[in-house]
Amino acid sequence: MLLPVIFGGVLGAGWLVLDQTRGQTYRHLRKLDMEGLRLKKLHGPFLYLLDKFEVGRRLPVLIFRMQHAIQKMYGLQHSGEKTMLYCAEMLTYSWLMLLVGCLLSLVGDMGLGGMVGGLALGVALPFALYQDLNTKVQRRDQDILMELPELLNRIVLLVGAGETVQRAIVHCVASQGERNHPLYNELRKMVGDWNNGYSFQQSFEQFSRRCGVQEVTIFTTTVLLNFRRGGGDFVLALRDLSQVLWEKRKAVSRAKGEQASSKLVFPMVLIFFSIVVMIGAPAFMMMNM
């Protein structure tokens, strides 16, 4: 029983020492807005360790992928700092699981099993958080791809009726009100850039970068290449792109349907065996009687 005491004491004391000596340096990062981070007050020591061991240099591929995902979810601004915050959140959960494992070994009758369980959870939780981030990014990209053809159809109708591209986009954004959708959230930022004096081209390029979706890049390129022409050529280019995007939307919908069907296989098999047992058990009991 001495090992959990020593291990837990080292973890707790180490965190306290680092928080008092190094944690103040990273306190300003708590002000960064990142939805889903619940343990910011505990991040200081882990941010120091991430800097000390130069994780960005030692694991460049992993950090790059994580930063790319965070840029999509939380924006381009301060993406490096937000990536470090997310890594610190992972380490904080691991540290807490190790402490809980030590506590269970002391309080319960689990022996070293509590520490082993805490270690297993401490290793598994960072992977779960990373997978959750990737799942959210994938869902966001799919939402954008599903909504983009609808937006393009509205723009085609408005431009065909004589509106300019800018006014058509502003009208489409205004018609959605405060709808919380990733595509319209980015479009609102683009309209805000126009109001702040950015050019049409700069705003569209920033919009494409923030979305980080190939189809949005194609849409942006098509608009920037053709909007000066106006008239029938521009509308025709948008209609051709709209047909391509509708086909991709169908493919995404089909893939979602297949995923939903595959998730239902196990519950259906379980229900089938339950029904077999419920019907078969009385029959076998009657045969034995």
C-alpha positions in Angstrom: 0.0 0.0 0.0 3.0 2.3 0.2 3.4 2.5 -3.6 0.1 4.4 -4.2 0.9 6.8 -1.4 4.3 7.6 -2.9 3.1 7.8 -6.5 0.1 9.9 -5.7 2.2 12.2 -3.5 4.7 12.7 -6.2 1.9 13.6 -8.7 0.2 16.0 -6.4 3.3 17.7 -5.1 4.8 17.9 -8.5 1.8 19.7 -9.8 1.7 22.1 -6.9 5.4 23.0 -7.3 5.1 23.6 -11.0 1.9 25.5 -10.7 3.5 27.9 -8.1 6.8 28.3 -10.0 5.9 28.1 -13.7 2.1 28.2 -13.9 1.9 32.0 -13.7 3.6 32.3 -17.1 0.7 30.6 -18.9 -2.2 32.1 -16.9 -3.0 34.5 -19.7 -3.9 31.6 -22.0 -7.0 30.9 -19.8 -8.7 33.9 -21.5 -8.7 32.2 -24.9 -12.2 31.0 -25.8 -12.3 27.3 -26.5 -15.6 25.5 -26.1 -15.3 22.1 -24.3 -12.1 22.8 -22.2 -13.2 22.3 -18.6 -9.9 22.2 -16.7 -8.1 25.4 -17.8 -7.2 26.3 -14.2 -5.1 23.1 -14.0 -3.3 23.6 -17.3 -0.3 25.7 -16.1 2.2 22.9 -15.2 1.3 20.8 -18.2 1.8 23.8 -20.6 5.2 24.2 -19.0 6.1 20.6 -19.6 4.9 20.8 -23.2 7.2 23.7 -23.7 10.1 22.2 -21.8 10.1 18.9 -23.8 9.4 20.7 -27.1 6.5 18.5 -28.0 5.9 20.5 -31.2 9.4 19.7 -32.5 9.4 16.0 -31.4 5.9 15.2 -32.7 5.5 17.5 -35.6 3.0 15.4 -37.6 0.6 14.8 -34.7 0.8 18.5 -33.6 0.2 19.7 -37.2 -2.9 17.5 -37.6 -4.2 18.6 -34.3 -3.6 22.3 -35.1 -5.3 21.9 -38.5 -8.4 20.4 -36.8 -8.4 23.1 -34.1 -8.1 25.8 -36.8 -11.3 24.4 -38.4 -13.2 24.2 -35.1 -12.0 27.3 -33.3 -10.6 29.6 -36.0 -7.2 30.6 -37.3 -6.4 33.2 -34.6 -4.1 31.9 -31.8 -4.4 28.4 -33.3 -0.9 27.5 -31.9 -1.8 28.5 -28.4 -5.1 26.7 -28.6 -3.4 23.5 -29.8 -1.2 23.6 -26.7 -4.2 24.2 -24.5 -5.9 21.1 -26.0 -2.8 19.0 -25.4 -2.7 20.3 -21.8 -6.3 19.3 -21.4 -5.3 15.8 -22.5 -2.5 15.6 -20.0 -4.7 17.0 -17.2 -7.2 14.2 -17.7 -4.4 11.7 -17.6 -3.0 13.2 -14.4 -6.4 13.1 -12.7 -7.0 9.5 -13.7 -3.7 8.5 -12.2 -4.6 10.3 -9.0 -8.0 8.6 -8.9 -6.3 5.3 -9.4 -4.0 5.9 -6.5 -6.9 7.0 -4.3 -8.9 3.8 -5.2 -5.9 1.7 -4.3 -5.8 3.3 -0.9 -9.5 3.5 -0.1 -10.8 0.3 -1.7 -9.7 -3.3 -1.5 -8.4 -3.2 -5.1 -4.7 -3.2 -4.3 -2.6 -2.2 -7.2 -5.6 -2.8 -9.5 -6.7 0.8 -8.9 -3.4 2.1 -10.1 -3.4 -0.1 -13.1 -7.0 1.0 -13.9 -6.0 4.6 -13.5 -3.0 4.2 -15.7 -5.1 2.5 -18.4 -7.7 5.3 -18.3 -4.9 7.9 -18.3 -3.5 6.5 -21.5 -6.9 5.9 -23.1 -8.5 9.3 -22.4 -6.1 11.5 -24.5 -6.7 9.2 -27.5 -10.5 9.5 -26.9 -10.2 13.3 -26.8 -8.2 13.3 -30.0 -10.7 11.0 -31.7 -13.5 13.2 -30.5 -11.9 16.3 -32.0 -11.5 14.5 -35.4 -15.1 13.3 -35.2 -16.3 16.9 -34.6 -14.2 18.2 -37.5 -15.5 15.5 -39.9 -19.1 16.2 -38.9 -18.5 20.0 -39.4 -17.1 19.3 -42.9 -20.0 17.2 -43.8 -22.5 19.8 -42.6 -20.8 22.4 -44.7 -20.8 20.1 -47.8 -24.5 19.3 -47.2 -25.5 23.0 -47.0 -23.2 24.4 -49.8 -25.4 23.3 -52.7 -28.5 25.0 -51.1 -26.5 28.2 -50.7 -25.3 28.0 -54.2 -28.8 27.6 -55.6 -30.0 30.7 -53.7 -27.0 32.7 -55.0 -27.7 31.5 -58.6 -31.4 32.6 -58.3 -30.5 36.0 -56.9 -27.7 36.8 -59.3 -30.0 35.6 -62.2 -32.6 38.1 -60.9 -30.1 41.0 -61.1 -28.4 41.1 -57.7 -24.6 41.4 -57.3 -22.7 38.5 -55.8 -22.0 40.4 -52.6 -25.6 41.5 -52.1 -26.8 37.9 -52.9 -24.5 36.5 -50.2 -25.6 39.1 -47.7 -29.2 38.3 -48.4 -28.6 34.6 -47.9 -26.9 35.2 -44.6 -29.6 37.6 -43.4 -32.3 35.1 -44.3 -30.8 32.5 -41.9 -31.0 34.8 -38.9 -28.9 33.5 -36.0 -28.9 29.9 -37.2 -25.9 28.1 -35.7 -24.4 26.4 -38.7 -20.7 26.2 -39.5 -21.1 27.5 -43.1 -23.2 30.5 -42.2 -21.0 31.3 -39.2 -18.1 31.6 -41.6 -20.2 33.6 -44.0 -21.1 36.0 -41.2 -17.4 36.6 -40.6 -16.9 37.2 -44.3 -19.7 39.8 -44.3 -18.1 41.4 -41.3 -14.8 41.6 -43.1 -16.5 43.4 -46.0 -18.0 45.9 -43.5 -14.5 46.4 -42.0 -13.0 47.4 -45.3 -11.5 44.2 -46.6 -11.8 43.6 -50.4 -14.1 41.1 -51.9 -11.1 38.8 -52.9 -9.4 39.0 -49.5 -12.6 38.2 -47.7 -13.4 35.2 -49.9 -9.9 33.8 -49.6 -10.1 34.1 -45.8 -13.5 32.4 -45.9 -12.0 29.5 -47.9 -9.1 29.1 -45.5 -11.4 29.1 -42.4 -13.7 26.5 -43.9 -10.8 24.2 -44.9 -13.1 22.2 -47.2 -12.1 21.3 -50.8 -15.6 22.0 -52.2 -15.6 25.5 -50.6 -12.2 26.2 -52.2 -13.6 25.2 -55.6 -16.7 27.5 -55.0 -14.4 30.4 -54.0 -12.2 29.9 -57.0 -15.2 29.8 -59.3 -16.6 32.9 -57.9 -13.4 34.9 -58.0 -12.6 33.8 -61.6 -16.1 34.6 -62.9 -17.8 37.3 -60.8 -16.2 40.2 -62.8 -17.8 38.8 -66.0 -21.3 38.8 -64.6 -24.3 38.0 -66.6 -24.9 34.6 -68.2 -21.3 33.3 -68.0 -21.2 33.7 -64.2 -24.6 32.1 -63.7 -23.7 29.2 -66.0 -20.4 28.6 -64.1 -22.3 28.5 -60.8 -25.0 26.2 -62.2 -22.3 23.7 -63.4 -20.7 23.8 -59.9 -24.0 23.4 -58.3 -24.6 20.1 -60.2 -21.2 18.8 -59.1 -21.9 19.7 -55.4 -25.4 18.1 -55.5 -23.7 14.8 -56.6 -21.3 15.1 -53.7 -24.1 15.8 -51.3 -25.8 12.6 -52.5 -22.6 10.7 -51.9 -22.3 12.1 -48.3 -26.0 11.3 -47.6 -25.5 7.7 -48.9 -22.4 7.3 -46.7 -24.3 8.5 -43.7 -27.1 6.1 -44.4 -24.7 3.2 -44.6 -23.1 4.2 -41.3 -26.5 4.4 -39.6 -27.4 0.9 -41.0 -24.1 -0.6 -39.8 -24.7 0.8 -36.3 -28.1 -0.9 -36.2 -26.7 -4.4 -36.9 -25.6 -5.2 -33.4 -28.8 -4.1 -31.7 -30.9 -6.0 -34.2 -28.9 -9.2 -33.6 -29.2 -8.7 -29.8 -33.0 -8.3 -30.1 -33.2 -11.4 -32.4 -31.4 -13.6 -29.8 -33.5 -12.1 -27.0 -36.7 -13.1 -28.9 -35.3 -16.6 -29.6 -34.6 -17.1 -25.9 -38.0 -15.8 -24.8 -39.8 -18.1 -27.2 -37.5 -21.1 -27.1 -37.0 -21.3 -23.3 -40.7 -22.1 -22.5 -40.7 -24.7 -25.3 -37.6 -26.5 -23.9 -39.1 -26.4 -20.4 -42.3 -28.0 -21.5 -40.3 -30.7 -23.4 -38.4 -31.5 -20.2 -41.6 -31.7 -18.2 
